[in-house]
Amino acid sequence: MVVVITGAGSGLGRELAKVYSKDNDLVLVGRRMDKLEETRDEIIDAKSVVCIECDITNPQSVDDLKEKIKNIHKDVDILINNAGVGIFGPLEEMKIDDINTLIDTNVKGTIFITRALLPIINKKIMNIISTAGLRGKVNESVYCASKFAVRGFSESLMKELEGRIKVVSVYMGGMDTPFWNNTDHVKDKSRFKKPHEVALTIREMDDDLTSEIHIS
Ligand SMILES: NC(=O)c1ccc[n+]([C@@H]2O[C@H](COP(=O)([O-])OP(=O)(O)OC[C@H]3O[C@@H](n4cnc5c(N)ncnc54)[C@H](OP(=O)(O)O)[C@@H]3O)[C@@H](O)[C@H]2O)c1
């Protein structure tokens, strides 16, 4: 199977790459090639691993990604939309640039890449959302808005693509990843689940019947 994973250079994306690697052709996507290559170097059991730089907020970059994938693989079996950013704080203190980054990355980036790859996807789209897509949280208004949007996108595609492509929404709580490095919103991320543990649970729960995965 050809598995495309966005945000594969760190955190959950890197761990998903490891648990979805066995005998598969992986396409690792992100903006930093060095981080993608670090992930690639940790994978031992894939059929092949390709790293492609792409900024999912940029439609041209996303179109280029599609062409690069088509030149290597005929099509894609699974797209895992994992890339995302977190910026937190009271709404009145949020910078306009940060609001744009959150919406551009989490919402529009996910939509752009899904739209572009859809004609060549065979089996499944998995959207990594968050419990922030299920419940509002203090000082997370824009992040939650972005994840509620991805939930709506995901649920709608589930219906739109029924019988053709399986769509899976994943909702998890905090994970100990670089996601929290530039914020004091969370004081101690070490109490969160390790991304490897979450990736393994996703892999275990990911079968042909499941359309929602909840990990508390
Ligand atoms: N950590 C948590 O507590 C938590 C909880 C629930 C859900 N989530 C969600 O889980 C997903 C993975 O997050 P994580 O915790 O693993 O954080 P992370 O380590 O910061 O990973 C996010 C990845 O997204 C990539 N990315 C960001 N902007 C991008 C862009 N414009 N184009 C392409 N790639 C981009 C980053 O790579 P580059 O910078 O190299 O592009 C990075 O590898 C996110 O969707 C996040 O919202 C996280």
PDBQT file of the ligand as one rigid body, heavy atoms in Angstrom, charges set to zero:
ROOT
HETATM    1  N1  LIG A 301       0.363  17.232  20.681  1.00  0.00    +0.000 N 
HETATM    2  C1  LIG A 301      -0.893  17.207  21.143  1.00  0.00    +0.000 C 
HETATM    3  O1  LIG A 301      -1.147  17.342  22.365  1.00  0.00    +0.000 OA
HETATM    4  C2  LIG A 301      -2.037  16.985  20.184  1.00  0.00    +0.000 A 
HETATM    5  C3  LIG A 301      -3.274  16.579  20.714  1.00  0.00    +0.000 A 
HETATM    6  C4  LIG A 301      -4.327  16.327  19.849  1.00  0.00    +0.000 A 
HETATM    7  C5  LIG A 301      -4.155  16.483  18.491  1.00  0.00    +0.000 A 
HETATM    8  N2  LIG A 301      -2.943  16.900  18.003  1.00  0.00    +0.000 N 
HETATM    9  C6  LIG A 301      -2.796  17.031  16.550  1.00  0.00    +0.000 C 
HETATM   10  O2  LIG A 301      -1.883  16.049  16.110  1.00  0.00    +0.000 OA
HETATM   11  C7  LIG A 301      -1.272  16.472  14.895  1.00  0.00    +0.000 C 
HETATM   12  C8  LIG A 301       0.235  16.277  14.991  1.00  0.00    +0.000 C 
HETATM   13  O3  LIG A 301       0.728  17.147  15.973  1.00  0.00    +0.000 OA
HETATM   14  P1  LIG A 301       2.006  16.814  16.879  1.00  0.00    +0.000 P 
HETATM   15  O4  LIG A 301       1.560  16.852  18.275  1.00  0.00    +0.000 OA
HETATM   16  O5  LIG A 301       2.706  15.638  16.379  1.00  0.00    +0.000 OA
HETATM   17  O6  LIG A 301       2.853  18.150  16.654  1.00  0.00    +0.000 OA
HETATM   18  P2  LIG A 301       4.235  18.431  15.872  1.00  0.00    +0.000 P 
HETATM   19  O7  LIG A 301       5.296  17.535  16.359  1.00  0.00    +0.000 OA
HETATM   20  O8  LIG A 301       4.429  19.904  15.976  1.00  0.00    +0.000 OA
HETATM   21  O9  LIG A 301       3.888  18.011  14.370  1.00  0.00    +0.000 OA
HETATM   22  C9  LIG A 301       3.210  18.809  13.464  1.00  0.00    +0.000 C 
HETATM   23  C10 LIG A 301       3.793  18.577  12.096  1.00  0.00    +0.000 C 
HETATM   24  O10 LIG A 301       3.068  19.343  11.127  1.00  0.00    +0.000 OA
HETATM   25  C11 LIG A 301       3.977  19.829  10.174  1.00  0.00    +0.000 C 
HETATM   26  N3  LIG A 301       3.459  21.056   9.580  1.00  0.00    +0.000 N 
HETATM   27  C12 LIG A 301       3.085  22.179  10.227  1.00  0.00    +0.000 A 
HETATM   28  N4  LIG A 301       2.713  23.116   9.344  1.00  0.00    +0.000 NA
HETATM   29  C13 LIG A 301       2.840  22.556   8.119  1.00  0.00    +0.000 A 
HETATM   30  C14 LIG A 301       2.636  23.029   6.800  1.00  0.00    +0.000 A 
HETATM   31  N5  LIG A 301       2.208  24.285   6.569  1.00  0.00    +0.000 N 
HETATM   32  N6  LIG A 301       2.881  22.204   5.765  1.00  0.00    +0.000 NA
HETATM   33  C15 LIG A 301       3.315  20.940   5.987  1.00  0.00    +0.000 A 
HETATM   34  N7  LIG A 301       3.530  20.434   7.207  1.00  0.00    +0.000 NA
HETATM   35  C16 LIG A 301       3.310  21.246   8.261  1.00  0.00    +0.000 A 
HETATM   36  C17 LIG A 301       5.276  20.080  10.946  1.00  0.00    +0.000 C 
HETATM   37  O11 LIG A 301       6.414  19.907  10.123  1.00  0.00    +0.000 OA
HETATM   38  P3  LIG A 301       7.221  21.122   9.443  1.00  0.00    +0.000 P 
HETATM   39  O12 LIG A 301       7.269  22.215  10.455  1.00  0.00    +0.000 OA
HETATM   40  O13 LIG A 301       8.539  20.551   9.082  1.00  0.00    +0.000 OA
HETATM   41  O14 LIG A 301       6.399  21.461   8.233  1.00  0.00    +0.000 OA
HETATM   42  C18 LIG A 301       5.250  18.992  11.997  1.00  0.00    +0.000 C 
HETATM   43  O15 LIG A 301       6.005  17.874  11.608  1.00  0.00    +0.000 OA
HETATM   44  C19 LIG A 301      -1.708  17.922  14.688  1.00  0.00    +0.000 C 
HETATM   45  O16 LIG A 301      -2.764  17.948  13.750  1.00  0.00    +0.000 OA
HETATM   46  C20 LIG A 301      -2.221  18.333  16.068  1.00  0.00    +0.000 C 
HETATM   47  O17 LIG A 301      -3.208  19.347  15.984  1.00  0.00    +0.000 OA
HETATM   48  C21 LIG A 301      -1.875  17.138  18.804  1.00  0.00    +0.000 A 
ENDROOT
TORSDOF 0
